[in-house]
Amino acid sequence: MAEADEERVRDIIRAWASAVEAGDRRGILSRHAEDVLMFDFPNTVRGLDAYAETWDFFYAEPLDPIVFRPGEIAVTAGSDVAFATCEVHCDGTSAGPLDFRLTVGLTKQEGDWIITHEHHSVPTVEERFILDEEE
């Protein structure tokens, strides 16, 4: 059962990313919980309505067709909680190309997986947080 759940979670993330590329707002939101919590850069976003509004900024001034491609998706799934991680390549927005890290938390509700937490991050460029490999 765990393997089937893990693959279902991968399918949900791939479908979400495809919806982002296509500009399909309904598809973007379809697997998210009403009380979704997202740690985004730079803000914390609570609730599906607030999450939906973040896509207004994302699509505001595209430079090219949107590219939103997850790399290899690692999933750990229990009977009712799962999380997934991957790196995502994004391009075509006014921000230009960006590779970011994605962590998604899901809960099984009424027999299917729903995204309850989404976290985006990028590696820091602040020197005070970067280890000097030579030390």
BARO-959446 format. One record per atom (N, C-alpha, C, O): x, y, z; atom name; residue in one letter. Coordinates in steps of 0.05 Angstrom, whole numbers. Layout:
BEGIN
<east X&north Y&up Z&name CA&resn A>
...
END
This chain:
BEGIN
<east 16&north -24&up 0&name N&resn M>
<east 0&north 0&up 0&name CA&resn M>
<east 17&north 25&up 0&name C&resn M>
<east 10&north 45&up -13&name O&resn M>
<east 40&north 25&up 14&name N&resn A>
<east 57&north 49&up 16&name CA&resn A>
<east 67&north 57&up -12&name C&resn A>
<east 67&north 81&up -18&name O&resn A>
<east 74&north 38&up -28&name N&resn E>
<east 84&north 45&up -55&name CA&resn E>
<east 62&north 58&up -71&name C&resn E>
<east 67&north 77&up -86&name O&resn E>
<east 38&north 48&up -69&name N&resn A>
<east 15&north 61&up -84&name CA&resn A>
<east 10&north 89&up -74&name C&resn A>
<east 4&north 107&up -90&name O&resn A>
<east 11&north 93&up -47&name N&resn D>
<east 7&north 119&up -36&name CA&resn D>
<east 30&north 138&up -45&name C&resn D>
<east 24&north 161&up -52&name O&resn D>
<east 54&north 129&up -45&name N&resn E>
<east 77&north 145&up -53&name CA&resn E>
<east 73&north 154&up -83&name C&resn E>
<east 78&north 177&up -89&name O&resn E>
<east 65&north 135&up -100&name N&resn E>
<east 61&north 142&up -128&name CA&resn E>
<east 38&north 162&up -131&name C&resn E>
<east 39&north 180&up -148&name O&resn E>
<east 17&north 158&up -116&name N&resn R>
<east -6&north 177&up -117&name CA&resn R>
<east 2&north 205&up -109&name C&resn R>
<east -6&north 224&up -122&name O&resn R>
<east 19&north 207&up -89&name N&resn V>
<east 29&north 234&up -81&name CA&resn V>
<east 46&north 246&up -103&name C&resn V>
<east 44&north 270&up -109&name O&resn V>
<east 63&north 230&up -116&name N&resn R>
<east 79&north 240&up -139&name CA&resn R>
<east 61&north 250&up -161&name C&resn R>
<east 65&north 271&up -173&name O&resn R>
<east 40&north 234&up -167&name N&resn D>
<east 21&north 242&up -188&name CA&resn D>
<east 7&north 269&up -181&name C&resn D>
<east 3&north 286&up -199&name O&resn D>
<east 0&north 273&up -156&name N&resn I>
<east -13&north 298&up -147&name CA&resn I>
<east 6&north 322&up -152&name C&resn I>
<east -2&north 342&up -161&name O&resn I>
<east 32&north 318&up -144&name N&resn I>
<east 51&north 340&up -148&name CA&resn I>
<east 56&north 345&up -177&name C&resn I>
<east 58&north 368&up -186&name O&resn I>
<east 59&north 324&up -193&name N&resn R>
<east 62&north 328&up -222&name CA&resn R>
<east 38&north 342&up -235&name C&resn R>
<east 42&north 360&up -252&name O&resn R>
<east 14&north 335&up -227&name N&resn A>
<east -10&north 347&up -238&name CA&resn A>
<east -11&north 377&up -229&name C&resn A>
<east -19&north 394&up -245&name O&resn A>
<east -4&north 383&up -204&name N&resn W>
<east -3&north 410&up -195&name CA&resn W>
<east 17&north 427&up -211&name C&resn W>
<east 10&north 449&up -220&name O&resn W>
<east 41&north 416&up -216&name N&resn A>
<east 61&north 430&up -231&name CA&resn A>
<east 51&north 434&up -260&name C&resn A>
<east 56&north 455&up -272&name O&resn A>
<east 38&north 414&up -272&name N&resn S>
<east 27&north 417&up -299&name CA&resn S>
<east 6&north 439&up -300&name C&resn S>
<east 4&north 454&up -319&name O&resn S>
<east -10&north 440&up -279&name N&resn A>
<east -31&north 461&up -277&name CA&resn A>
<east -18&north 489&up -275&name C&resn A>
<east -28&north 508&up -287&name O&resn A>
<east 4&north 491&up -261&name N&resn V>
<east 19&north 517&up -259&name CA&resn V>
<east 29&north 525&up -287&name C&resn V>
<east 25&north 547&up -295&name O&resn V>
<east 41&north 506&up -301&name N&resn E>
<east 51&north 512&up -328&name CA&resn E>
<east 29&north 521&up -346&name C&resn E>
<east 33&north 539&up -363&name O&resn E>
<east 6&north 509&up -344&name N&resn A>
<east -17&north 515&up -361&name CA&resn A>
<east -33&north 539&up -353&name C&resn A>
<east -51&north 548&up -367&name O&resn A>
<east -27&north 550&up -329&name N&resn G>
<east -43&north 572&up -319&name CA&resn G>
<east -71&north 564&up -310&name C&resn G>
<east -89&north 580&up -310&name O&resn G>
<east -74&north 539&up -303&name N&resn D>
<east -100&north 527&up -295&name CA&resn D>
<east -104&north 531&up -265&name C&resn D>
<east -96&north 515&up -249&name O&resn D>
<east -117&north 554&up -258&name N&resn R>
<east -120&north 561&up -230&name CA&resn R>
<east -136&north 539&up -215&name C&resn R>
<east -130&north 532&up -192&name O&resn R>
<east -157&north 529&up -227&name N&resn R>
<east -173&north 508&up -214&name CA&resn R>
<east -156&north 483&up -209&name C&resn R>
<east -158&north 472&up -187&name O&resn R>
<east -139&north 476&up -228&name N&resn G>
<east -121&north 453&up -224&name CA&resn G>
<east -101&north 458&up -203&name C&resn G>
<east -93&north 440&up -188&name O&resn G>
<east -91&north 482&up -201&name N&resn I>
<east -71&north 489&up -180&name CA&resn I>
<east -83&north 485&up -152&name C&resn I>
<east -69&north 475&up -134&name O&resn I>
<east -108&north 493&up -149&name N&resn L>
<east -120&north 493&up -122&name CA&resn L>
<east -133&north 466&up -116&name C&resn L>
<east -139&north 461&up -92&name O&resn L>
<east -138&north 449&up -135&name N&resn S>
<east -156&north 426&up -132&name CA&resn S>
<east -148&north 407&up -111&name C&resn S>
<east -165&north 393&up -99&name O&resn S>
<east -123&north 404&up -105&name N&resn R>
<east -113&north 383&up -85&name CA&resn R>
<east -105&north 396&up -59&name C&resn R>
<east -92&north 383&up -42&name O&resn R>
<east -111&north 422&up -55&name N&resn H>
<east -103&north 436&up -30&name CA&resn H>
<east -126&north 437&up -10&name C&resn H>
<east -150&north 440&up -18&name O&resn H>
<east -120&north 435&up 15&name N&resn A>
<east -140&north 437&up 37&name CA&resn A>
<east -149&north 466&up 40&name C&resn A>
<east -134&north 484&up 33&name O&resn A>
<east -173&north 469&up 50&name N&resn E>
<east -184&north 496&up 55&name CA&resn E>
<east -166&north 511&up 75&name C&resn E>
<east -163&north 536&up 73&name O&resn E>
<east -153&north 497&up 93&name N&resn D>
<east -136&north 510&up 113&name CA&resn D>
<east -106&north 507&up 107&name C&resn D>
<east -90&north 505&up 126&name O&resn D>
<east -99&north 505&up 82&name N&resn V>
<east -71&north 501&up 74&name CA&resn V>
<east -54&north 522&up 86&name C&resn V>
<east -61&north 545&up 89&name O&resn V>
<east -30&north 514&up 94&name N&resn L>
<east -9&north 532&up 104&name CA&resn L>
<east 15&north 531&up 85&name C&resn L>
<east 25&north 509&up 80&name O&resn L>
<east 23&north 554&up 75&name N&resn M>
<east 46&north 555&up 57&name CA&resn M>
<east 67&north 574&up 68&name C&resn M>
<east 61&north 597&up 75&name O&resn M>
<east 92&north 564&up 70&name N&resn F>
<east 114&north 581&up 76&name CA&resn F>
<east 127&north 587&up 49&name C&resn F>
<east 140&north 570&up 36&name O&resn F>
<east 123&north 611&up 40&name N&resn D>
<east 133&north 620&up 14&name CA&resn D>
<east 154&north 642&up 18&name C&resn D>
<east 156&north 652&up 40&name O&resn D>
<east 168&north 648&up -3&name N&resn F>
<east 186&north 671&up 1&name CA&resn F>
<east 172&north 695&up -11&name C&resn F>
<east 165&north 696&up -35&name O&resn F>
<east 167&north 716&up 5&name N&resn P>
<east 177&north 720&up 32&name CA&resn P>
<east 156&north 715&up 54&name C&resn P>
<east 162&north 718&up 78&name O&resn P>
<east 132&north 708&up 47&name N&resn N>
<east 109&north 708&up 66&name CA&resn N>
<east 100&north 681&up 74&name C&resn N>
<east 104&north 661&up 61&name O&resn N>
<east 86&north 680&up 97&name N&resn T>
<east 71&north 657&up 106&name CA&resn T>
<east 42&north 662&up 97&name C&resn T>
<east 31&north 683&up 100&name O&resn T>
<east 30&north 641&up 85&name N&resn V>
<east 3&north 644&up 73&name CA&resn V>
<east -15&north 623&up 87&name C&resn V>
<east -7&north 599&up 89&name O&resn V>
<east -38&north 632&up 96&name N&resn R>
<east -56&north 614&up 110&name CA&resn R>
<east -84&north 614&up 96&name C&resn R>
<east -96&north 635&up 93&name O&resn R>
<east -93&north 590&up 89&name N&resn G>
<east -120&north 588&up 77&name CA&resn G>
<east -119&north 587&up 47&name C&resn G>
<east -102&north 599&up 34&name O&resn G>
<east -139&north 573&up 36&name N&resn L>
<east -140&north 569&up 7&name CA&resn L>
<east -144&north 595&up -8&name C&resn L>
<east -132&north 599&up -30&name O&resn L>
<east -160&north 614&up 2&name N&resn D>
<east -164&north 639&up -12&name CA&resn D>
<east -139&north 655&up -13&name C&resn D>
<east -132&north 666&up -35&name O&resn D>
<east -124&north 656&up 9&name N&resn A>
<east -98&north 671&up 9&name CA&resn A>
<east -78&north 657&up -10&name C&resn A>
<east -63&north 670&up -24&name O&resn A>
<east -78&north 630&up -9&name N&resn Y>
<east -61&north 615&up -27&name CA&resn Y>
<east -67&north 621&up -56&name C&resn Y>
<east -49&north 626&up -73&name O&resn Y>
<east -93&north 622&up -63&name N&resn A>
<east -101&north 628&up -91&name CA&resn A>
<east -91&north 656&up -99&name C&resn A>
<east -84&north 659&up -122&name O&resn A>
<east -92&north 675&up -81&name N&resn E>
<east -83&north 702&up -88&name CA&resn E>
<east -53&north 704&up -94&name C&resn E>
<east -45&north 721&up -109&name O&resn E>
<east -37&north 686&up -84&name N&resn T>
<east -8&north 686&up -90&name CA&resn T>
<east -3&north 682&up -119&name C&resn T>
<east 18&north 690&up -130&name O&resn T>
<east -21&north 668&up -132&name N&resn W>
<east -17&north 662&up -161&name CA&resn W>
<east -22&north 687&up -178&name C&resn W>
<east -13&north 688&up -201&name O&resn W>
<east -36&north 707&up -168&name N&resn D>
<east -39&north 732&up -183&name CA&resn D>
<east -12&north 745&up -188&name C&resn D>
<east -6&north 754&up -210&name O&resn D>
<east 4&north 746&up -167&name N&resn F>
<east 31&north 757&up -170&name CA&resn F>
<east 48&north 740&up -189&name C&resn F>
<east 63&north 750&up -206&name O&resn F>
<east 46&north 714&up -186&name N&resn F>
<east 62&north 695&up -202&name CA&resn F>
<east 57&north 699&up -232&name C&resn F>
<east 76&north 699&up -248&name O&resn F>
<east 32&north 703&up -239&name N&resn Y>
<east 24&north 706&up -267&name CA&resn Y>
<east 23&north 735&up -277&name C&resn Y>
<east 15&north 739&up -300&name O&resn Y>
<east 30&north 754&up -260&name N&resn A>
<east 25&north 782&up -267&name CA&resn A>
<east 38&north 792&up -292&name C&resn A>
<east 25&north 804&up -309&name O&resn A>
<east 64&north 786&up -296&name N&resn E>
<east 78&north 797&up -319&name CA&resn E>
<east 97&north 776&up -330&name C&resn E>
<east 121&north 778&up -328&name O&resn E>
<east 86&north 756&up -343&name N&resn P>
<east 103&north 735&up -354&name CA&resn P>
<east 121&north 745&up -376&name C&resn P>
<east 113&north 762&up -392&name O&resn P>
<east 145&north 735&up -377&name N&resn L>
<east 164&north 743&up -398&name CA&resn L>
<east 163&north 723&up -421&name C&resn L>
<east 169&north 730&up -444&name O&resn L>
<east 157&north 699&up -415&name N&resn D>
<east 156&north 677&up -434&name CA&resn D>
<east 135&north 657&up -424&name C&resn D>
<east 124&north 660&up -403&name O&resn D>
<east 130&north 636&up -440&name N&resn P>
<east 113&north 615&up -430&name CA&resn P>
<east 124&north 604&up -403&name C&resn P>
<east 148&north 602&up -400&name O&resn P>
<east 106&north 598&up -384&name N&resn I>
<east 115&north 589&up -358&name CA&resn I>
<east 125&north 561&up -360&name C&resn I>
<east 113&north 543&up -371&name O&resn I>
<east 148&north 557&up -347&name N&resn V>
<east 160&north 530&up -343&name CA&resn V>
<east 160&north 525&up -314&name C&resn V>
<east 170&north 542&up -298&name O&resn V>
<east 150&north 502&up -305&name N&resn F>
<east 148&north 496&up -277&name CA&resn F>
<east 151&north 466&up -275&name C&resn F>
<east 132&north 451&up -276&name O&resn F>
<east 176&north 456&up -272&name N&resn R>
<east 182&north 428&up -274&name CA&resn R>
<east 195&north 417&up -249&name C&resn R>
<east 218&north 424&up -242&name O&resn R>
<east 182&north 399&up -235&name N&resn P>
<east 194&north 386&up -212&name CA&resn P>
<east 215&north 365&up -222&name C&resn P>
<east 211&north 352&up -242&name O&resn P>
<east 236&north 363&up -206&name N&resn G>
<east 256&north 342&up -211&name CA&resn G>
<east 246&north 316&up -198&name C&resn G>
<east 222&north 312&up -195&name O&resn G>
<east 265&north 300&up -190&name N&resn E>
<east 258&north 274&up -177&name CA&resn E>
<east 243&north 280&up -151&name C&resn E>
<east 252&north 295&up -134&name O&resn E>
<east 220&north 267&up -147&name N&resn I>
<east 203&north 272&up -124&name CA&resn I>
<east 207&north 249&up -104&name C&resn I>
<east 200&north 226&up -111&name O&resn I>
<east 217&north 256&up -81&name N&resn A>
<east 220&north 236&up -59&name CA&resn A>
<east 196&north 237&up -41&name C&resn A>
<east 188&north 259&up -33&name O&resn A>
<east 184&north 215&up -35&name N&resn V>
<east 159&north 214&up -19&name CA&resn V>
<east 162&north 194&up 3&name C&resn V>
<east 173&north 172&up 0&name O&resn V>
<east 153&north 202&up 27&name N&resn T>
<east 149&north 183&up 49&name CA&resn T>
<east 120&north 184&up 57&name C&resn T>
<east 109&north 206&up 62&name O&resn T>
<east 107&north 161&up 57&name N&resn A>
<east 78&north 161&up 62&name CA&resn A>
<east 72&north 140&up 84&name C&resn A>
<east 81&north 117&up 82&name O&resn A>
<east 56&north 149&up 103&name N&resn G>
<east 45&north 131&up 123&name CA&resn G>
<east 16&north 125&up 116&name C&resn G>
<east 8&north 130&up 93&name O&resn G>
<east 0&north 116&up 135&name N&resn S>
<east -27&north 110&up 129&name CA&resn S>
<east -45&north 135&up 125&name C&resn S>
<east -64&north 134&up 110&name O&resn S>
<east -38&north 157&up 138&name N&resn D>
<east -54&north 181&up 135&name CA&resn D>
<east -39&north 207&up 133&name C&resn D>
<east -51&north 229&up 131&name O&resn D>
<east -12&north 206&up 133&name N&resn V>
<east 5&north 230&up 130&name CA&resn V>
<east 28&north 223&up 111&name C&resn V>
<east 39&north 201&up 112&name O&resn V>
<east 34&north 242&up 94&name N&resn A>
<east 56&north 239&up 75&name CA&resn A>
<east 70&north 265&up 71&name C&resn A>
<east 59&north 287&up 75&name O&resn A>
<east 96&north 263&up 64&name N&resn F>
<east 109&north 287&up 55&name CA&resn F>
<east 126&north 281&up 31&name C&resn F>
<east 135&north 258&up 27&name O&resn F>
<east 131&north 302&up 15&name N&resn A>
<east 146&north 299&up -10&name CA&resn A>
<east 165&north 322&up -12&name C&resn A>
<east 159&north 344&up -4&name O&resn A>
<east 188&north 317&up -24&name N&resn T>
<east 208&north 337&up -30&name CA&resn T>
<east 218&north 335&up -58&name C&resn T>
<east 220&north 313&up -69&name O&resn T>
<east 225&north 358&up -69&name N&resn C>
<east 238&north 358&up -96&name CA&resn C>
<east 248&north 386&up -101&name C&resn C>
<east 243&north 405&up -86&name O&resn C>
<east 264&north 388&up -121&name N&resn E>
<east 272&north 415&up -131&name CA&resn E>
<east 255&north 420&up -156&name C&resn E>
<east 249&north 402&up -171&name O&resn E>
<east 248&north 446&up -159&name N&resn V>
<east 231&north 454&up -182&name CA&resn V>
<east 246&north 475&up -198&name C&resn V>
<east 257&north 494&up -187&name O&resn V>
<east 246&north 472&up -224&name N&resn H>
<east 256&north 493&up -242&name CA&resn H>
<east 232&north 509&up -252&name C&resn H>
<east 213&north 499&up -263&name O&resn H>
<east 234&north 535&up -248&name N&resn C>
<east 213&north 554&up -256&name CA&resn C>
<east 226&north 575&up -274&name C&resn C>
<east 248&north 585&up -269&name O&resn C>
<east 212&north 582&up -296&name N&resn D>
<east 221&north 603&up -314&name CA&resn D>
<east 197&north 614&up -328&name C&resn D>
<east 175&north 603&up -328&name O&resn D>
<east 201&north 638&up -340&name N&resn G>
<east 179&north 651&up -355&name CA&resn G>
<east 165&north 673&up -340&name C&resn G>
<east 151&north 689&up -352&name O&resn G>
<east 170&north 675&up -313&name N&resn T>
<east 157&north 696&up -298&name CA&resn T>
<east 175&north 721&up -298&name C&resn T>
<east 197&north 720&up -309&name O&resn T>
<east 165&north 743&up -288&name N&resn S>
<east 180&north 768&up -287&name CA&resn S>
<east 205&north 765&up -270&name C&resn S>
<east 224&north 781&up -272&name O&resn S>
<east 207&north 744&up -253&name N&resn A>
<east 231&north 740&up -236&name CA&resn A>
<east 253&north 726&up -252&name C&resn A>
<east 276&north 725&up -242&name O&resn A>
<east 247&north 716&up -276&name N&resn G>
<east 268&north 702&up -291&name CA&resn G>
<east 270&north 674&up -280&name C&resn G>
<east 254&north 665&up -264&name O&resn G>
<east 291&north 659&up -289&name N&resn P>
<east 294&north 631&up -281&name CA&resn P>
<east 300&north 629&up -251&name C&resn P>
<east 315&north 645&up -240&name O&resn P>
<east 289&north 608&up -240&name N&resn L>
<east 292&north 603&up -211&name CA&resn L>
<east 290&north 574&up -206&name C&resn L>
<east 272&north 560&up -215&name O&resn L>
<east 310&north 563&up -192&name N&resn D>
<east 308&north 536&up -182&name CA&resn D>
<east 303&north 538&up -152&name C&resn D>
<east 318&north 551&up -137&name O&resn D>
<east 282&north 525&up -142&name N&resn F>
<east 276&north 526&up -114&name CA&resn F>
<east 270&north 498&up -103&name C&resn F>
<east 265&north 479&up -118&name O&resn F>
<east 270&north 497&up -77&name N&resn R>
<east 264&north 472&up -63&name CA&resn R>
<east 235&north 472&up -55&name C&resn R>
<east 224&north 492&up -46&name O&resn R>
<east 222&north 449&up -58&name N&resn L>
<east 194&north 446&up -51&name CA&resn L>
<east 191&north 423&up -31&name C&resn L>
<east 201&north 401&up -35&name O&resn L>
<east 176&north 429&up -9&name N&resn T>
<east 168&north 408&up 10&name CA&resn T>
<east 138&north 410&up 12&name C&resn T>
<east 127&north 432&up 16&name O&resn T>
<east 124&north 387&up 10&name N&resn V>
<east 95&north 387&up 11&name CA&resn V>
<east 87&north 366&up 32&name C&resn V>
<east 97&north 344&up 33&name O&resn V>
<east 69&north 375&up 50&name N&resn G>
<east 57&north 356&up 70&name CA&resn G>
<east 28&north 351&up 62&name C&resn G>
<east 14&north 369&up 53&name O&resn G>
<east 20&north 326&up 64&name N&resn L>
<east -6&north 318&up 56&name CA&resn L>
<east -19&north 301&up 78&name C&resn L>
<east -5&north 287&up 93&name O&resn L>
<east -45&north 302&up 79&name N&resn T>
<east -60&north 283&up 96&name CA&resn T>
<east -80&north 269&up 79&name C&resn T>
<east -90&north 279&up 59&name O&resn T>
<east -86&north 244&up 87&name N&resn K>
<east -106&north 229&up 73&name CA&resn K>
<east -133&north 235&up 84&name C&resn K>
<east -138&north 231&up 108&name O&resn K>
<east -151&north 246&up 67&name N&resn Q>
<east -178&north 254&up 76&name CA&resn Q>
<east -198&north 240&up 57&name C&resn Q>
<east -196&north 243&up 32&name O&resn Q>
<east -216&north 226&up 68&name N&resn E>
<east -237&north 211&up 53&name CA&resn E>
<east -224&north 194&up 31&name C&resn E>
<east -234&north 192&up 9&name O&resn E>
<east -201&north 181&up 38&name N&resn G>
<east -189&north 162&up 20&name CA&resn G>
<east -169&north 173&up 0&name C&resn G>
<east -158&north 158&up -16&name O&resn G>
<east -165&north 200&up -1&name N&resn D>
<east -146&north 210&up -20&name CA&resn D>
<east -128&north 232&up -7&name C&resn D>
<east -135&north 242&up 14&name O&resn D>
<east -106&north 237&up -19&name N&resn W>
<east -86&north 255&up -8&name CA&resn W>
<east -93&north 284&up -15&name C&resn W>
<east -100&north 291&up -37&name O&resn W>
<east -91&north 301&up 6&name N&resn I>
<east -96&north 330&up 3&name CA&resn I>
<east -72&north 345&up 14&name C&resn I>
<east -61&north 338&up 35&name O&resn I>
<east -63&north 366&up -1&name N&resn I>
<east -40&north 382&up 7&name CA&resn I>
<east -49&north 400&up 30&name C&resn I>
<east -67&north 417&up 26&name O&resn I>
<east -36&north 397&up 53&name N&resn T>
<east -42&north 414&up 76&name CA&resn T>
<east -20&north 434&up 82&name C&resn T>
<east -24&north 454&up 96&name O&resn T>
<east 4&north 429&up 72&name N&resn H>
<east 26&north 446&up 76&name CA&resn H>
<east 44&north 447&up 51&name C&resn H>
<east 50&north 426&up 39&name O&resn H>
<east 53&north 470&up 44&name N&resn E>
<east 71&north 474&up 21&name CA&resn E>
<east 93&north 493&up 30&name C&resn E>
<east 87&north 514&up 42&name O&resn E>
<east 118&north 486&up 25&name N&resn H>
<east 140&north 503&up 33&name CA&resn H>
<east 159&north 506&up 10&name C&resn H>
<east 169&north 486&up -1&name O&resn H>
<east 165&north 531&up 2&name N&resn H>
<east 184&north 537&up -19&name CA&resn H>
<east 208&north 550&up -6&name C&resn H>
<east 206&north 566&up 13&name O&resn H>
<east 232&north 543&up -15&name N&resn S>
<east 256&north 556&up -5&name CA&resn S>
<east 278&north 557&up -26&name C&resn S>
<east 277&north 541&up -46&name O&resn S>
<east 296&north 575&up -22&name N&resn V>
<east 320&north 577&up -39&name CA&resn V>
<east 344&north 577&up -21&name C&resn V>
<east 343&north 587&up 1&name O&resn V>
<east 367&north 567&up -31&name N&resn P>
<east 391&north 569&up -15&name CA&resn P>
<east 398&north 598&up -9&name C&resn P>
<east 393&north 616&up -26&name O&resn P>
<east 409&north 603&up 15&name N&resn T>
<east 416&north 630&up 22&name CA&resn T>
<east 440&north 640&up 7&name C&resn T>
<east 457&north 624&up -2&name O&resn T>
<east 442&north 665&up 3&name N&resn V>
<east 466&north 678&up -8&name CA&resn V>
<east 479&north 696&up 12&name C&resn V>
<east 499&north 709&up 7&name O&resn V>
<east 467&north 697&up 36&name N&resn E>
<east 479&north 713&up 58&name CA&resn E>
<east 504&north 699&up 68&name C&resn E>
<east 503&north 677&up 78&name O&resn E>
<east 526&north 713&up 67&name N&resn E>
<east 552&north 701&up 75&name CA&resn E>
<east 552&north 692&up 104&name C&resn E>
<east 566&north 673&up 110&name O&resn E>
<east 537&north 705&up 121&name N&resn R>
<east 538&north 698&up 149&name CA&resn R>
<east 526&north 670&up 154&name C&resn R>
<east 531&north 659&up 176&name O&resn R>
<east 511&north 660&up 135&name N&resn F>
<east 499&north 633&up 138&name CA&resn F>
<east 514&north 612&up 122&name C&resn F>
<east 506&north 588&up 123&name O&resn F>
<east 533&north 619&up 107&name N&resn I>
<east 547&north 600&up 89&name CA&resn I>
<east 573&north 591&up 103&name C&resn I>
<east 589&north 607&up 111&name O&resn I>
<east 576&north 565&up 105&name N&resn L>
<east 600&north 553&up 117&name CA&resn L>
<east 623&north 556&up 98&name C&resn L>
<east 621&north 552&up 74&name O&resn L>
<east 646&north 563&up 109&name N&resn D>
<east 670&north 564&up 93&name CA&resn D>
<east 681&north 535&up 92&name C&resn D>
<east 690&north 524&up 112&name O&resn D>
<east 680&north 523&up 69&name N&resn E>
<east 688&north 495&up 65&name CA&resn E>
<east 717&north 490&up 72&name C&resn E>
<east 725&north 467&up 77&name O&resn E>
<east 734&north 511&up 71&name N&resn E>
<east 762&north 507&up 76&name CA&resn E>
<east 769&north 507&up 105&name C&resn E>
<east 791&north 499&up 113&name O&resn E>
<east 751&north 516&up 123&name N&resn E>
<east 757&north 517&up 152&name CA&resn E>
<east 756&north 489&up 164&name C&resn E>
<east 761&north 487&up 188&name O&resn E>
END
